[in-house]
Amino acid sequence: MCSNVYNRRYVQTPFFESAVLPGVALKAVRSHFEMCQRKGLFVLLVLGLTLSLGAGQAHAQADYRNLDPGRPIAVEDAQPIAYRELEAQNGIPRFNREHRGQWIVGLESEYKMGIYKDLQVGLSSEYVVAHENGKTVTTGRDRQLHLLYNFNQETRHLPALAIRPELTIRGGGLGSRHEHAALKAIASKTIGHNRLHLNGSYTVGPTAAPGRGGELVNRYFYGAAYERTFPLKFVVLLADVYARKPIDNALTQVVFEVGTRVQLTPKWVLDTGISTGALRSSAGPDLGFTFGLSHSFSFRWLYPRKGTT
């Protein structure tokens, strides 16, 4: 059984400071973390793949225009996935070169389900390989549970509006030491083949130790995105700019991203993007890129049979 004993005893120090621990203790801590995180990641991956392969072939339809955080840009839209549908994003890699000699590769998994009309629930986790000053750590970060509720369909004059409550659960060698709760407001507006999105969120909870927390939790976040749809090609081009205050109270980052989403089949969507924090080089990452695949599916038994309600 994986417990938080090692978290409380050893890992309450800044990024990589644990390298000064005695050799035997350090090896034990790293071994314990790696075992726990690998088990957790393996369980999530197996769960996602099992659900995907065992799902019914009818009903579910991927939407390449739906934007989720990090796929491939941070700003999201106000539209949840459809009621009774599920979506699995297994092992989405994200690379960030923070500064010279420091880089992080994150492997993120997310599973979502439409649990009611205009309401979805999702679970995200992140496993990272981080390198700084010649030292490399392989460990996990926090997990996040979220809801996304859409208040309305957009009209000619009114944008679609949604809220996203989030609960971030501490975990891993580079995760937070406390739970955090956040609330995000989202607005989306379509103008022809163009869409605009605005996001803003704030998180309550203790400040994390330096280097802790990762991409899933920020003290505050606000940003805007532009989306251009090519419906005959099932492609969207994306660009956004956002500011985020890390939960460890580091300098506010200002990041610019561009990317694309392509619908490969009715159920599979590919996304890829690049980012830079050069707008504020003293705080943001020098360079980043991401690549991911998502699979939408459903189970036949989730749908009522004909003649029933």
Phi and psi in degrees as a GROMACS rama.xvg file:
@    title "Ramachandran Plot"
@    xaxis  label "Phi"
@    yaxis  label "Psi"
@TYPE xy
-92.5737  124.35  CYS-2
-116.887  178.54  SER-3
-97.6876  15.0206  ASN-4
-59.6282  -47.1168  VAL-5
-64.6644  -37.2234  TYR-6
-57.0038  -48.2707  ASN-7
-71.1542  -35.3171  ARG-8
-82.9283  -42.3518  ARG-9
-111.281  -43.2427  TYR-10
-95.5121  67.3129  VAL-11
-125.433  29.8784  GLN-12
-119.407  161.908  THR-13
-62.3882  176.502  PRO-14
-50.744  117.529  PHE-15
67.9468  4.80832  PHE-16
-66.4967  -21.3565  GLU-17
-65.1875  -10.0065  SER-18
-64.5628  -13.5005  ALA-19
-87.3449  -0.262912  VAL-20
-68.2225  156.002  LEU-21
-54.9331  149.542  PRO-22
-56.3813  -46.2828  GLY-23
-65.5488  -46.2631  VAL-24
-64.4357  -41.8647  ALA-25
-61.6871  -43.5177  LEU-26
-63.0137  -39.5927  LYS-27
-65.0905  -42.5379  ALA-28
-63.1572  -48.5066  VAL-29
-62.6416  -41.6939  ARG-30
-61.6837  -42.0175  SER-31
-65.3069  -46.1253  HIS-32
-60.0019  -48.2906  PHE-33
-62.1365  -40.5901  GLU-34
-62.5852  -47.7242  MET-35
-62.8343  -46.7824  CYS-36
-68.9544  -38.08  GLN-37
-65.3373  -39.7618  ARG-38
-61.6488  -46.7608  LYS-39
-62.869  -45.9457  GLY-40
-63.6255  -41.2153  LEU-41
-62.4252  -43.513  PHE-42
-61.3653  -45.2827  VAL-43
-63.8553  -42.6505  LEU-44
-64.9922  -44.6351  LEU-45
-63.0679  -41.6934  VAL-46
-60.107  -47.6735  LEU-47
-63.2522  -45.0276  GLY-48
-66.2274  -39.8395  LEU-49
-63.1181  -45.2476  THR-50
-62.5048  -42.4634  LEU-51
-63.1457  -47.3564  SER-52
-71.7534  -28.5944  LEU-53
-92.2796  3.29963  GLY-54
-80.6017  157.319  ALA-55
-67.8574  156.911  GLY-56
-93.1076  -1.38043  GLN-57
-106.374  169.431  ALA-58
78.8118  -58.5599  HIS-59
-67.8913  141.778  ALA-60
-145.655  117.63  GLN-61
-68.0855  148.234  ALA-62
-122.588  107.396  ASP-63
-67.141  -12.6541  TYR-64
-88.0178  -14.7694  ARG-65
-70.8272  129.475  ASN-66
-109.7  125.724  LEU-67
-114.586  154.006  ASP-68
-55.205  126.733  PRO-69
83.9301  6.4304  GLY-70
-127.375  81.1109  ARG-71
-96.7095  1.34263  PRO-72
-111.234  164.025  ILE-73
-78.7699  -32.1085  ALA-74
-73.9796  137.254  VAL-75
-116.73  169.035  GLU-76
-100.586  178.029  ASP-77
-93.7772  8.86041  ALA-78
-103.273  115.789  GLN-79
-72.3315  169.398  PRO-80
-72.9957  162.965  ILE-81
-67.5866  153.713  ALA-82
-57.9127  132.157  TYR-83
76.7454  -2.53339  ARG-84
-90.6077  156.778  GLU-85
-126.438  155.006  LEU-86
-142.005  131.657  GLU-87
-118.177  130.832  ALA-88
-122.933  101.649  GLN-89
-99.9956  114.662  ASN-90
63.5821  57.8386  GLY-91
-80.9316  113.804  ILE-92
-79.6292  140.255  PRO-93
-137.021  124.789  ARG-94
-110.643  133.099  PHE-95
-132.529  124.915  ASN-96
-96.6444  103.924  ARG-97
-68.956  -55.7775  GLU-98
-150.158  178.372  HIS-99
-59.0483  125.641  ARG-100
83.5328  0.704071  GLY-101
-131.133  122.959  GLN-102
-145.606  158.629  TRP-103
-137.937  130.948  ILE-104
-112.193  118.949  VAL-105
-107.396  141.254  GLY-106
-117.99  105.734  LEU-107
-108.695  137.83  GLU-108
-122.408  142.666  SER-109
-144.903  140.785  GLU-110
-130.68  131.611  TYR-111
-131.882  154.195  LYS-112
-147.363  137.487  MET-113
-80.3109  105.821  GLY-114
-94.1542  -11.4073  ILE-115
-164.031  170.377  TYR-116
-59.9808  123.705  LYS-117
67.165  22.6442  ASP-118
-140.127  126.574  LEU-119
-125.662  157.691  GLN-120
-125.764  145.691  VAL-121
-147.381  156.073  GLY-122
-131.765  128.01  LEU-123
-122.925  149.76  SER-124
-144.904  159.241  SER-125
-139.165  133.175  GLU-126
-121.039  130.079  TYR-127
-128.774  152.813  VAL-128
-116.458  115.646  VAL-129
-119.103  139.513  ALA-130
-131.205  131.527  HIS-131
-154.952  133.519  GLU-132
51.9451  42.542  ASN-133
81.0934  -0.762505  GLY-134
-110.076  142.236  LYS-135
-126.405  132.997  THR-136
-122.64  135.65  VAL-137
-116.265  114.753  THR-138
-160.326  -173.526  THR-139
-109.166  172.074  GLY-140
-128.733  -166.797  ARG-141
-65.8319  161.714  ASP-142
-110.526  152.069  ARG-143
-133.982  132.104  GLN-144
-109.314  132.599  LEU-145
-138.532  157.776  HIS-146
-118.764  150.627  LEU-147
-134.925  117.648  LEU-148
-121.066  126.503  TYR-149
-97.992  123.205  ASN-150
-77.3233  -33.0093  PHE-151
-159.551  155.974  ASN-152
-81.3043  139.434  GLN-153
-67.7477  151.377  GLU-154
-118.892  -172.939  THR-155
-60.7491  -33.2741  ARG-156
-112.166  -19.8552  HIS-157
-111.745  129.127  LEU-158
-74.5624  162.248  PRO-159
-72.2365  136.013  ALA-160
-122.291  140.997  LEU-161
-149.945  160.54  ALA-162
-126.897  152.161  ILE-163
-134.585  95.0136  ARG-164
-73.4939  140.44  PRO-165
-132.457  141.129  GLU-166
-123.836  115.546  LEU-167
-99.581  125.782  THR-168
-105.25  126.661  ILE-169
-61.8396  152.955  ARG-170
171.378  154.599  GLY-171
81.2197  164.85  GLY-172
-68.7552  -24.4414  GLY-173
-116.635  14.0057  LEU-174
-84.627  179.176  GLY-175
-72.5897  164.379  SER-176
-97.9185  -0.369992  ARG-177
-140.967  160.684  HIS-178
-79.9474  151.791  GLU-179
-135.748  144.751  HIS-180
-118.825  138.774  ALA-181
-136.979  158.487  ALA-182
-134.372  126.094  LEU-183
-114.787  137.092  LYS-184
-106.072  139.387  ALA-185
-134.609  137.666  ILE-186
-134.405  136.806  ALA-187
-134.772  138.115  SER-188
-138.989  131.975  LYS-189
-100.189  133.702  THR-190
-132.435  95.3514  ILE-191
67.4182  -126.406  GLY-192
-91.621  10.067  HIS-193
-108.788  146.91  ASN-194
-134.633  143.392  ARG-195
-120.124  142.054  LEU-196
-133.826  137.359  HIS-197
-123.809  134.403  LEU-198
-129.859  146.519  ASN-199
-153.935  134.444  GLY-200
-144.751  158.408  SER-201
-140.825  142.18  TYR-202
-116.955  136.288  THR-203
-107.764  145.54  VAL-204
139.657  166.359  GLY-205
-63.6675  153.341  PRO-206
-71.7281  134.327  THR-207
-81.1567  163.271  ALA-208
-67.6634  155.212  ALA-209
-52.5855  133.269  PRO-210
85.2818  -0.265645  GLY-211
-100.23  159.87  ARG-212
108.455  -59.1523  GLY-213
81.0608  -160.3  GLY-214
-77.5122  -22.0127  GLU-215
-76.4411  -20.2849  LEU-216
-134.307  128.318  VAL-217
-131.751  152.268  ASN-218
-66.5436  -45.9068  ARG-219
-147.351  157.428  TYR-220
-148.433  133.373  PHE-221
-149.492  142.768  TYR-222
-166.999  170.164  GLY-223
-136.122  146.04  ALA-224
-134.864  150.521  ALA-225
-119.377  137.753  TYR-226
-132.254  130.573  GLU-227
-117.176  120.571  ARG-228
-99.2897  137.413  THR-229
-118.497  84.6616  PHE-230
-62.3989  -33.8459  PRO-231
-70.4201  -21.2887  LEU-232
-105.356  -2.53086  LYS-233
55.2594  48.2621  PHE-234
-134.26  142.148  VAL-235
-126.293  142.788  VAL-236
-106.146  140.055  LEU-237
-133.222  148.309  LEU-238
-150.124  141.964  ALA-239
-148.84  162.974  ASP-240
-138.33  135.89  VAL-241
-148.628  160.417  TYR-242
-120.151  137.534  ALA-243
-137.304  136.89  ARG-244
-102.256  109.922  LYS-245
-57.5077  150.197  PRO-246
-69.6515  -14.1236  ILE-247
-88.7789  10.836  ASP-248
69.079  23.2514  ASN-249
-71.1699  173.835  ALA-250
-59.3724  145.645  LEU-251
-63.9115  131.835  THR-252
-97.6179  141.305  GLN-253
-120.166  116.137  VAL-254
-123.332  139.183  VAL-255
-114.757  134.924  PHE-256
-134.696  149.373  GLU-257
-134.825  150.251  VAL-258
-170.293  -175.58  GLY-259
-148.08  153.037  THR-260
-126.678  133.417  ARG-261
-128.832  129.931  VAL-262
-85.6393  111.502  GLN-263
-81.0303  -41.894  LEU-264
-142.428  174.827  THR-265
-57.2952  -22.0262  PRO-266
-113.772  -11.4213  LYS-267
-117.701  134.79  TRP-268
-128.507  133.686  VAL-269
-104.35  137.262  LEU-270
-135.048  146.768  ASP-271
-151.403  149.077  THR-272
-163.75  164.183  GLY-273
-128.799  155.581  ILE-274
-144.552  160.65  SER-275
-150.221  145.041  THR-276
-103.543  21.904  GLY-277
-63.9873  -17.2929  ALA-278
-63.0288  -24.3037  LEU-279
-145.566  78.1884  ARG-280
-62.5116  -22.7318  SER-281
-73.6536  -13.613  SER-282
-122.244  -45.4838  ALA-283
-83.1063  171.535  GLY-284
-68.3066  145.722  PRO-285
-64.6077  -44.4604  ASP-286
-156.425  144.938  LEU-287
-151.077  155.802  GLY-288
-151.01  157.418  PHE-289
-141.973  155.995  THR-290
-149.481  131.72  PHE-291
-154.353  160.658  GLY-292
-127.875  139.047  LEU-293
-127.674  147.791  SER-294
-127.095  121.929  HIS-295
-97.7894  139.177  SER-296
-156.674  176.197  PHE-297
-155.581  169.647  SER-298
-113.69  133.661  PHE-299
-57.9409  -34.6456  ARG-300
-71.0662  -10.6309  TRP-301
-75.4216  -17.1074  LEU-302
-100.883  135.961  TYR-303
-65.699  143.788  PRO-304
-73.0424  160.951  ARG-305
-60.9292  136.49  LYS-306
89.9061  -1.1658  GLY-307
-119.641  167.353  THR-308
